[in-house]
Amino acid sequence: MVYIPKQWLHNPENEVKVHQLIEEYFPNTCVLSMEDLEKQKEFPARLKDLGELEILKHYEKGDIVMNG
C-alpha cells in the first residue's frame, strides 16, 4: 500500500477512495500491459474528480512513486 500523508487529503473521508484508485490504476504486478499504461493516464483526472488536488500536485511532482 502507498503511504499518503493525511495532510495531503482535502477530504479525510476520501482516504479509502484514494487508496482504491491507486490499487486500480497501479496494480501490484511486475509486468504492466499497454492497456494498464493507457488506463493510468486516467488517474490524475480521477483524483481531480474527488477534489484531491494536493495529492494530484504531489503525484505530478513525483513525490508519490508507484511501481509494479
Secondary structure as UniProt FT lines:
FT   HELIX           6..8
FT   HELIX           12..14
FT   HELIX           15..25
FT   HELIX           34..40
FT   TURN            41..42
FT   HELIX           43..50
FT   HELIX           53..61
//
